[in-house]
């Protein structure tokens, strides 16, 4: 069984440690836990490992957020991965910081990465985990907030949030979507 876990984010030094790059941070954390390294590849940096009989492929698209679908489709086709074994890790400012939502499908909620994936796959029927980054920004400052760095209190809890989100991804591969939703949708990292 093969699984594709896609951490959404933007490449480039200026995006490291921004809220929008939580997807990258989660897949980097999984790679570190399983002692594998990312390598530059077609449309993405990739890492791969086997765990309990499953092959898990991690990708960080190098297409920038708004063109994430291109990388997702490429690796789904290359690795012959079904939509049901695809798992997207995405930031969500409509959810309070520290809250995660595992979903089998859903709208893009204005997220350009999900918008592009949905357009390229021609469906919104793919599993994802939405990682809450909160919405503590003044009206009209959404882009600055999303592309901004974590504040001090968020930073203090960030590793816990990244660990929790990483556990969600591994649970999805080993225990399936339903079990993962039941186990993790009630969990939260308190600020």
Secondary structure, 3 states (H helix, E strand, C coil): CEEEEEECCCCCHHHCCEHHHHHHHHHHHHHHHCCCCCEEECCEEEEEEEECCEEEEEEEECCCHHHHHHHHHHHHHHHCCCHHHEEEEEEECCCCCCEEEEECCCCCCCCHHHHHHHHHHCCCCCEEEEEECCCCCCCCCHHHHHCCECCHHHHHHHHHHHHHHHHHHHHHHHHCHHHHHHHHCCCECCC
